[in-house]
Amino acid sequence: MLSAFLSAFRTPDLRKKLLFTVGIIAVYRLGATVPSPGVSYGNVQKCLEAVEGSTGVLNLLDLFSGGALLQLSIFALGIMPYITASIILQLLTVVIPRLEQLRKEGQAGQAKITQYTRYLTLGLGVLQASAFVALARSGQLFNNMCNEEIIPTGTGIPDWLTLSILVMTMTAGTGVVMWLGELITDRGVGNGMSVLIFTSIAARLPSEGWRIKESQGWWKFLLVIALVLVVITAVTFIEQAQRRIPVQYAKRMIGRRMYGGTSTYIPLKVNQAGVIPVIFGSSLLYLPQLALQFFDQNDPGKTQAWIQNNLVDPTSPIYIAVYFLLIIFFTYFYVSITFNPTEVADNMKKYGGFVPGIRPGKPTADYLDFILSRITLPGALYLATISILPNFFFIWLDRQQYLNFPFGGTAVLIMVGVALETSKQIESQLMQRNYEGFLR
């Protein structure tokens, strides 16, 4: 992979794309450190030091924003509203016939769905920005562990105007982040949204790793690094694993030309669902944490204590078991709505394709469904196992200090997946430019 990057920098057009991508990443990281208008940056830093990374329900979102969320910077929302909007549109495609029709129209229909995704992203940005500003005003952004005034009042400017400008700034920041991601996709290297998420997570690794070294010592730090390398190796191996279904196309005479007669395959990945089930499962487990906000904090009852000890505490066996089962359920659910064996079998039959030994039509659809259901189980178990690894790190290390531990679970899945995808794209572009063929 290193040789591929060196060769890419020797190619002028690829070098421009790589430098353009690096420039966009620099702009993104700069925006993640610029505070929004009306926010006291000094008080925010005091609160971050006071809570020491224990921020409860906002851990995953803060990780995806590269630490920008808790600082209420102009890019505080990061790319998460766009991801949420994309998932919602993808799920609605199965339910709404109009979206299903647009998806089948090819590039023009996909452009229309992308436009809907942008509008929904801005709408979700307004809602999320309003929610985070309200949490900051009430002190719940830092779990009521900091008494500093994050959004100062009495500055001579009406409070409603300050809050409105703050919400509009954070929403506009989401629009800019979405635009930066699309610029990387069009003029850079890799999928822009994925690259920005990768950048946000990678930006947290040095500080979190150094914090482990400072508090736990060198031997635990080195052991964590060794375990992380083992996890990354396993994730890399399984992410590239796939079951290839052979497909043979019959020869057809169209006019005076003979078409078909080729052999290909349908690649069914072991992890067909990607990281989406992990996001769904973690989102549902945030609901009990949000429900605790409606209880009386000064007079906790039995229900509140049970929720806190079993559905909020990441070291609880019940929490780990529920998280594990939710990921397995959402893996099967997401694969079932994104891969339609009947549609694939009909398309193969339309163009004269068949699986050797299997009759076209319904038998082919049943065969694909049988194979998919079998390889989804190890994929679901793999996703669930990788996702609960940080919970065991919480038990091993100081739980209250490492709730936003970035070395396992969702973070590793995203980083490895994006790195593999980007490196493959660079290698494919190099192959197109350097392939000499048989004739010179």
C-alpha positions in Angstrom: 0.0 0.0 0.0 2.9 2.4 0.8 4.3 1.8 -2.7 1.0 2.6 -4.2 0.9 6.0 -2.4 4.5 6.7 -3.6 3.6 5.9 -7.1 0.5 8.1 -6.8 2.6 11.1 -5.9 4.7 10.5 -9.0 1.6 10.7 -11.2 0.7 14.4 -11.8 -3.1 14.1 -11.9 -3.2 11.7 -8.9 -0.9 14.0 -7.0 -3.2 16.9 -7.5 -6.2 14.8 -6.3 -4.3 13.7 -3.1 -3.1 17.3 -2.4 -6.6 18.6 -2.9 -8.0 16.0 -0.5 -5.4 16.9 2.1 -6.3 20.6 1.7 -10.0 19.9 2.2 -9.1 17.8 5.3 -7.1 20.7 6.7 -10.0 23.1 6.2 -12.3 20.7 7.9 -10.0 20.3 10.9 -9.6 24.1 11.1 -13.4 24.6 11.2 -13.6 21.9 14.0 -11.5 24.2 16.3 -13.2 27.5 15.5 -15.8 28.3 18.2 -19.3 29.4 17.2 -20.4 33.0 17.9 -21.8 33.4 21.4 -19.8 30.5 22.9 -17.2 31.1 25.6 -14.3 29.1 24.4 -12.4 29.4 27.7 -15.3 28.1 29.7 -15.7 25.2 27.3 -12.1 24.2 27.9 -12.6 24.3 31.6 -15.6 22.0 31.3 -13.7 19.6 29.1 -10.9 19.4 31.8 -13.5 19.0 34.5 -15.4 16.0 33.0 -12.2 14.3 31.7 -14.0 12.7 28.7 -17.0 11.4 30.6 -19.8 12.9 28.6 -22.4 10.2 28.6 -24.9 10.1 25.7 -22.8 12.3 23.4 -19.7 10.1 23.4 -20.1 8.6 19.9 -21.2 11.8 18.3 -18.3 13.7 19.8 -16.0 11.0 18.5 -17.4 11.3 14.9 -17.0 15.1 15.0 -13.4 14.8 16.1 -14.1 16.5 19.4 -15.8 19.5 17.8 -19.2 18.8 19.3 -18.4 19.5 22.9 -16.5 22.6 21.9 -19.6 23.9 20.0 -17.5 24.8 17.1 -18.9 25.9 13.7 -18.4 22.2 12.5 -19.8 20.8 15.8 -22.5 18.6 14.1 -19.9 17.2 11.7 -21.1 14.8 9.1 -23.6 12.9 11.3 -26.7 14.7 10.0 -25.8 13.7 6.5 -25.3 10.1 7.5 -28.6 10.0 9.4 -30.4 11.6 6.4 -28.8 9.0 4.0 -29.9 6.1 6.2 -33.4 7.5 6.5 -33.7 7.9 2.7 -32.3 4.4 2.2 -34.9 2.9 4.5 -37.7 4.9 3.0 -36.8 3.7 -0.5 -38.2 0.3 0.5 -41.4 1.9 1.8 -42.2 4.7 -0.6 -42.8 3.6 -4.3 -41.7 7.0 -5.7 -38.2 6.7 -4.1 -38.0 3.1 -5.3 -38.8 4.3 -8.8 -36.1 7.0 -8.6 -33.5 4.5 -7.5 -34.2 2.4 -10.6 -33.9 5.4 -13.0 -30.1 5.3 -12.8 -28.0 8.4 -12.5 -30.8 10.9 -12.9 -32.9 9.3 -10.2 -29.9 9.0 -7.9 -29.2 12.8 -8.4 -32.8 13.5 -7.2 -32.4 11.3 -4.1 -29.1 13.1 -3.4 -31.0 16.4 -3.5 -33.6 15.1 -1.1 -30.8 13.9 1.2 -29.3 17.4 1.2 -32.5 19.0 2.2 -33.1 16.4 4.9 -29.6 17.0 6.2 -30.2 20.7 6.7 -33.5 20.0 8.5 -31.8 17.5 10.8 -29.0 20.0 11.3 -31.5 22.6 12.6 -33.0 20.1 15.0 -29.7 18.7 16.3 -28.2 22.2 16.7 -31.2 23.4 18.7 -31.0 20.3 20.9 -27.2 20.7 21.6 -27.6 24.4 22.3 -30.4 23.6 24.7 -28.2 21.0 26.4 -25.4 23.6 26.6 -27.7 26.2 28.2 -29.0 23.7 30.8 -25.6 22.3 31.6 -26.5 18.7 30.5 -24.0 18.8 27.7 -21.4 17.9 30.3 -23.7 15.8 32.5 -24.2 18.8 35.0 -20.5 18.2 36.0 -19.5 21.8 35.1 -20.9 25.0 36.5 -19.2 27.3 33.9 -21.5 29.4 31.7 -20.9 28.0 28.2 -23.2 30.5 26.4 -22.9 33.7 28.4 -26.0 35.8 29.0 -26.2 39.5 29.8 -23.9 40.6 27.1 -26.2 43.3 25.8 -27.5 41.1 23.0 -30.9 39.5 23.3 -30.7 35.8 24.2 -33.0 34.7 21.5 -30.8 36.5 18.9 -27.6 34.8 20.3 -29.2 31.4 20.3 -30.7 31.9 16.8 -27.3 32.9 15.4 -25.6 29.9 17.1 -28.1 27.4 15.7 -27.8 29.0 12.2 -24.0 28.9 12.4 -23.9 25.2 13.3 -26.5 24.3 10.6 -24.5 26.3 8.1 -21.4 24.4 9.2 -23.2 21.1 8.5 -23.9 22.4 5.0 -20.3 23.3 4.5 -19.1 19.9 5.7 -21.5 18.2 3.3 -20.1 20.4 0.5 -16.5 19.6 1.5 -17.3 15.9 1.4 -18.8 16.1 -2.0 -15.8 18.1 -3.3 -13.5 15.2 -2.1 -15.8 12.7 -3.9 -15.8 14.7 -7.2 -12.2 16.1 -7.3 -10.3 14.2 -4.7 -9.6 10.6 -3.7 -12.1 8.3 -2.0 -15.6 8.8 -0.7 -15.7 12.3 0.7 -18.1 11.6 3.6 -16.1 8.5 4.7 -12.8 10.4 4.5 -14.1 13.1 6.8 -15.3 10.6 9.3 -12.0 8.8 9.1 -10.2 12.2 9.7 -12.4 13.0 12.8 -11.7 9.6 14.4 -8.0 9.7 13.6 -7.7 13.2 15.1 -8.7 11.7 18.5 -6.2 8.9 18.5 -3.0 10.7 19.7 -4.6 12.5 22.6 -6.5 9.5 23.8 -3.5 7.2 23.5 -1.3 9.6 25.4 -4.0 9.9 28.1 -3.9 6.1 28.6 -0.1 6.3 28.8 -0.2 9.1 31.4 -2.8 7.4 33.6 -2.1 3.7 33.2 1.7 3.5 32.5 3.7 2.2 29.6 3.0 -1.5 29.9 -0.8 -1.0 29.6 -0.3 1.5 26.8 1.8 -1.0 24.8 -0.6 -3.8 25.6 -3.5 -1.7 24.3 -1.6 -0.9 21.1 -0.8 -4.6 20.6 -4.5 -5.5 21.1 -5.6 -2.8 18.7 -3.2 -4.1 16.0 -4.7 -7.6 16.4 -8.2 -6.2 16.1 -7.3 -4.1 13.0 -5.7 -7.3 11.4 -8.9 -9.3 12.1 -11.2 -6.5 10.8 -9.1 -6.1 7.6 -9.2 -9.9 7.0 -13.0 -10.2 7.4 -13.9 -6.9 5.7 -12.4 -8.3 2.5 -13.9 -11.8 2.8 -16.6 -12.6 0.3 -18.5 -15.5 -1.2 -18.4 -15.4 -5.0 -21.4 -16.9 -6.7 -20.4 -17.9 -10.3 -22.6 -16.6 -13.1 -22.5 -17.7 -16.7 -24.1 -15.7 -19.5 -25.4 -17.5 -22.6 -24.4 -16.4 -26.0 -27.0 -14.3 -27.8 -27.2 -13.1 -31.5 -28.2 -9.5 -31.7 -28.2 -8.3 -35.4 -24.9 -9.6 -36.8 -23.1 -9.6 -33.5 -22.7 -12.3 -30.9 -23.0 -11.2 -27.3 -22.6 -13.1 -24.0 -20.8 -16.3 -23.4 -18.8 -14.7 -20.5 -18.3 -15.8 -17.0 -18.4 -13.6 -13.9 -19.5 -13.8 -10.3 -21.7 -12.1 -7.7 -19.6 -11.0 -4.7 -21.5 -11.5 -1.4 -19.5 -9.9 1.4 -19.4 -11.5 4.8 -20.0 -8.1 6.3 -22.7 -7.1 3.8 -24.3 -4.5 6.2 -21.2 -2.5 6.9 -21.2 -0.4 10.1 -24.9 0.5 9.9 -26.2 -2.1 12.4 -23.7 -0.8 15.0 -25.0 2.7 14.5 -28.6 1.5 14.9 -27.9 -0.6 17.9 -25.9 2.2 19.7 -28.6 4.7 18.9 -31.3 2.5 20.5 -29.2 2.0 23.6 -29.0 5.8 23.9 -32.7 6.0 24.5 -32.5 4.7 28.2 -29.8 7.3 28.8 -32.0 10.1 27.4 -34.9 8.8 29.5 -32.9 9.3 32.7 -33.0 13.1 32.0 -36.7 13.1 32.8 -36.2 11.5 36.2 -35.6 13.5 39.4 -31.8 13.5 39.8 -32.0 14.3 43.5 -34.4 11.5 44.3 -33.5 8.4 42.2 -36.0 5.6 42.4 -35.7 1.9 41.8 -36.5 2.2 38.1 -34.0 4.9 37.6 -31.4 2.9 39.5 -32.1 -0.3 37.5 -31.8 1.6 34.2 -28.6 3.3 35.3 -27.0 0.0 36.5 -28.1 -2.3 33.6 -28.9 -0.2 30.5 -26.6 2.8 30.9 -23.5 1.3 32.5 -21.3 -0.1 29.6 -19.7 -2.7 31.8 -23.0 -4.3 32.8 -23.6 -7.8 31.5 -27.2 -6.9 30.5 -26.0 -3.8 28.6 -23.4 -5.9 26.7 -25.9 -8.7 26.0 -28.6 -6.3 24.7 -26.0 -4.5 22.6 -24.8 -7.8 21.1 -28.3 -9.0 20.2 -29.4 -5.6 18.8 -26.5 -5.6 16.4 -27.3 -9.2 15.2 -30.9 -8.2 14.6 -30.1 -5.1 12.7 -27.5 -6.9 10.6 -30.2 -9.3 9.3 -32.7 -6.5 9.0 -30.4 -4.2 7.0 -29.2 -6.9 4.7 -32.7 -8.0 3.9 -33.7 -4.5 2.8 -30.5 -3.7 0.8 -30.1 -7.0 -1.1 -33.1 -8.3 -2.9 -32.4 -11.9 -4.2 -35.5 -11.9 -6.4 -34.5 -8.7 -8.2 -31.0 -9.9 -8.8 -32.3 -13.2 -10.1 -34.7 -11.4 -12.5 -32.0 -9.2 -13.8 -29.8 -12.2 -14.4 -32.6 -14.0 -16.3 -33.3 -10.9 -18.4 -29.8 -10.8 -19.7 -29.4 -14.5 -20.1 -27.3 -15.2 -17.0 -27.6 -18.2 -14.8 -25.8 -19.9 -11.9 -24.3 -23.2 -13.1 -26.5 -26.0 -11.8 -29.3 -23.7 -10.7 -32.4 -23.0 -12.9 -33.0 -19.3 -13.6 -35.8 -17.4 -11.9 -37.2 -18.4 -8.5 -34.7 -21.3 -7.9 -31.9 -18.8 -8.4 -33.5 -16.4 -6.0 -33.9 -19.1 -3.4 -30.3 -20.2 -3.8 -29.0 -16.6 -3.4 -31.3 -16.1 -0.3 -29.9 -19.4 1.2 -26.3 -18.3 0.7 -26.9 -14.8 2.0 -28.7 -16.1 5.2 -25.7 -18.4 5.9 -22.9 -15.8 5.5 -24.9 -13.1 7.3 -24.6 -15.0 10.6 -20.8 -14.9 10.8 -20.9 -11.3 9.6 -23.4 -10.4 12.4 -21.3 -12.2 15.0 -18.2 -10.5 13.8 -19.8 -7.0 14.0 -21.3 -7.7 17.4 -18.0 -9.0 18.8 -15.9 -6.1 17.5 -18.5 -3.6 18.8 -18.5 -4.9 22.4 -14.7 -4.9 22.6 -14.6 -1.3 24.0 -16.9 -2.4 26.8 -14.3 -4.8 28.0 -11.7 -2.1 27.7 -14.0 0.0 30.0 -13.8 -2.8 32.6 -10.0 -3.2 32.3 -9.2 0.6 32.3 -10.8 3.4 34.3 -14.4 3.3 33.0 -15.3 6.9 33.8 -12.2 8.2 32.0 -12.5 6.2 28.8 -16.1 6.3 27.8 -15.1 7.7 24.4 -12.4 5.1 23.9 -11.5 5.4 20.1 -9.5 2.2 19.7 -12.3 -0.3 19.2 -15.8 -1.1 17.9 -17.3 1.4 15.5 -14.2 3.5 15.2 -12.0 0.6 14.1 -14.6 -0.6 11.7 -15.0 2.8 10.0 -11.3 3.5 9.9 -10.3 0.2 8.4 -13.2 0.2 5.9 -12.3 3.7 4.7 -8.6 3.0 4.5 -9.3 -0.2 2.4 -11.7 1.6 0.1 -9.4 4.6 -0.5 -6.3 2.4 -1.1 -8.3 0.3 -3.6 -9.4 3.4 -5.5 -5.8 4.7 -5.6 -4.6 1.3 -6.9 -7.3 1.1 -9.5 -6.5 4.6 -10.8 -2.8 3.7 -10.9 -3.6 0.5 -12.9 -5.5 2.5 -15.5 -2.6 4.9 -16.0 0.3 2.4 -15.8 -1.2 -0.6 -17.5 0.9 -1.4 -20.6 -1.0 -4.3 -22.0 0.4 -6.7 -24.7 1.0 -4.0 -27.4 3.6 -1.3 -26.8 
